[in-house]
């Protein structure tokens, strides 16, 4: 029992570490191409670094805010001085230098505190918390097209607002449900599936996206027409991110404070449930008030209404219900393991 409690305390203390990793993924902008010329290689390199910071800041601000919110404040222009303040580090992925020319592919990490302060000063709402990891399931008209689509999606996308790992099993269809998707999803720690159905041909591709959870399959939408498979992959990721922002951006209002009973069958399951609450952009002031072998009592505040919170947590593999008559608060348990119970 003492070992169990010590392990529980350890897991509670480690709660902030995954969130920190998620934040770095969101605030890292990769694959920034630069090509600058100057009187010397050093000067060209310095200019390229400044250009990369500016490009990264623009991409990040677009990534974590909605276009309508940016337009409402007259846009979010980024000059070199602002980019210098927002950037924390520049890493080199590839570089070639010589004869006063610097070419490279760079990665920029931006400072979360500085970016948040800038957006709050401008009055622009944002979300910089990643959605639950998804198993991205490529679907196409035939096997060859499906494999080309799988390659275009790549093995994973960890820096998106809605990160994914691409499925390797070719046996799915647009009728696959959670019972079929969950086995592979569990191997990569994904909490939901995303069916990505490719249509069209070179020059005019579209992708229809649907999320798959224990609660069923829900249509996200269809991308605009794009010319290449690489563009289709980018468009699919962008549509998932846009949907996540629409669901998760908080625009003020009151927060509801509630008690909840968290029920689990193992420490691993407790860690998953606790992590889902800690990562939800709707949840704040999360506290553990009691913990035991098969359950915990927690308190937290949430923005919006209960159905919105319920949908957010379900996407993360957590079911939420009102406590039985005679009890206060909510009951949370794993939606994944719940589906396996008789």
Secondary structure by P-SEA (a helix, b strand, c coil): caaaaaaaaaaaaacaaaaaaaaaaaacccbbbbbbbcccaaaaaaaaaaaaaaaaaaaaaaaaccaaaaaaaccccccaaaaaaacccccccccccccccccccbbbbbbaaaaaaaaaaabbbbbcccccccbbbbbcccaaaaaaaaaaaccccccccbbbbbbcccccccccccccaaaaaaaacccbbbbbbbcccccbbbbbbbbbcccbbbbcccccccccaaaaaaaaaaaaaaaaaaaccccccbbbbbbbbbbbccaaaaaaaaaaaaaccccccccccccccccccccccccccaaaaaaaaaaacbbbbcccccccbbbbccaaaaaacc
